[in-house]
Amino acid sequence: MANQQTLLSPAELAYLHSSLSLSPPIRPDGRTAKQFRPLTAETGILPGTNGSARVCLADGTEAIVGVKAEIEKTVDPLGGEHYQEYVKSASGAGGGDAEEDKRGARGEWLEMTVEIPGLRDDDAGTVFLAELLREALLADGEFAKKLWINRRFHWRLYLDIILISPPLSYPLPLLSLTTHLALLSTRLPRLKSEGDEDPMFDDDWEASPFLYPRQGAAAGSRPPITLLVVAVGDSILFDPSKEELAVADSALAVSLCEVRTQKGDESMEVDSGRELRLVSMRTVDPPSRLTPPGVPSTGNFAASGTFDPSSQKKQQQQQQRVEEYPQEGVWKAPLGGTRFAVLDSIIRAVLEKGGVADEVLDGLEGVDLS
Amino acid sequence: MADRRRVNGPGSSTLPPVYDDGELDAALRRQRAPDAIRPLYLKTGVTPSASGSAYLEIEPREGEHGSGMKLTCTVHGPRSLPRSAPFSPYMVLSTHVKFAPFATKQRRGYLRDSSEKDLSTHLETALRGALIADRWPKSGVDVVVTIIEGESTRQDAVERRVEEWDVMNVLGGCITVASAAIADAGIDCVDTVSGGVAALVASKDGKDASIVLDPVALEHESILAACCVAYLPNRDEVTNLWFKGQLPSPASCNHQSLVSRAVQASRGTHGLISASLSEAIGSTQN
């Protein structure tokens, strides 16, 4: 996040920090603490892909995700053609139960790239974002199983995330929501062959099933979403803008996925049956650590207009004290880590029933999947 | 016509039998208590040319080869930034984590791959919280961690695909060794940061799960979730938190206990760092 330095003065940072730590916090754009920025979303925009989505935030940042799938031969870790036969004979005749075989599904079958304009694609920040999104997707172990075709073949899924505009704030929530929608709209051709034959597919695109099945068989996990949450003083803010990140004490990226459980016919209202599950979290290095510190007017010779060499020593001591004890209204970059209680309250706020995550998922459900 | 002077192999190629019973060898199971971490060896000042350095070895199991871990860390700087670099009111920290090409069963290339870059970013977050960076304006420091021997050098690790969980242990080791090297270099920190790992493992029948400290993925049937923290014991603060995995659904507060166990593991490593540092001070005074 080194390139994300804001051009705010220490005085502005201090003002921003104190207004954000109020209860309720006053955010520069007038949102409440748990409010997301408005966004527009659409899916199925790229005809050449298996699934795609576009999300555009109100501030003009825009991301496109395209999902492409290819068939690949499964290579054994032991590197032998005979291995499959050994396994087959060991598990007693071919066509054993598929659930057992699907344990061989590997996370490597998903390839994910993130492209952010102005950043190199091997930049540490970009790699961090890609790994974060990938890890959330693979954490529950269900995703790789969806790519399994038979013992000899699997799908290789390429998920390419492109941020079109230069990032105005940390683009993590935007990229995550776009990926979520693209995966929901992803379809793979319907398999016609059986067993371990060379795969043959139905060429009717209308008949192709979705990677994540729809309402009819809604049970099972859905793609994860990742929320960026920051703590400023005692307040917890969702979806921070660039200025808010610049004064954040700590930032945490929390990924959660929605698991739908089907309980007979009475679960007509889907919202009540939603269960949120934490799949991954990571602390993100807040850019506030790189902001310039303020100088209190007691230590500023230019402001007082007097410079007395005899009192230099006293002033140095004062400087030392200033370093240790933060003064009201003088900006100082946060030092040290975060107390676990703060992190825990962030996690609780994310997982809360009827909280922000629910609201975001409800919003995404309204997007027309084509 | 077969060559009768030599002992010939069979005519066609064969493969050794593969038994897929899914059972773990009793000797391979974890024998430590759930809240015990493996013995560690830490020594600072091993690289004379660097301004600070440390070497960390995690002991392999008794009578086993290659399930331990060996890491070395060198710290270069603080030194002045090149003239072309923009002004920075703080020390600029850059971290490099690299597996040696021979560190794992599968050879690593010389270029850093995405998981190594990801580890570098984690390490940077963990260290930046601990450093008092404003005491060195306009200067830079490089922290280079090399993993000489990784944990998954065994064939089993490749077969059972446990590398993804071993990464957590690697990060924990990286944080500990880098923290010792930074202390050796004499760079001001608010506290020595130490790494700790805890994991939620499923029992054999997959029914109940328990939390273990310092997990070795090979010793367990399956790992459900794992957590790595970088912890400042004297301030009781976490500078880096990394959690991934699947928690069983009813227990909503399980993430708290997992994190607190990881913190407990890092308290254990912190004892080691302070013992090693005080030993180093004692040897220079004599």
Interface residues (C-beta under 8 A of the other chain):
Chain A: P77 L78 G80 H82 Y83 Y86 V87 A90 S91 R106 G107 D122 A124 G125 V127 F128 A130 E131 E135 A136 A139 D140 G141 L252 V259 E275 R277 L278 V279 S280 M281 R282 T283 V284 D285 R289 L290 P292 P293 E323 A333 L335 G336 G337 T338 R339 F340 L343 D344 I347 L351
Chain B: L15 P17 V18 Y19 D20 S88 P89 Y90 S114 S115 K117 D118 S120 T121 H122 E124 T125 R128 G129 A130 I132 A133 D134 V158 E159 R161 E164 V190 D191 V193 A230 Y231 L232 R235 D236 E237 V238 T239 N240 L241 W242 F243 K244 G245 Q246 L247 S249 S252 H255 Q256 V259 S260 V263
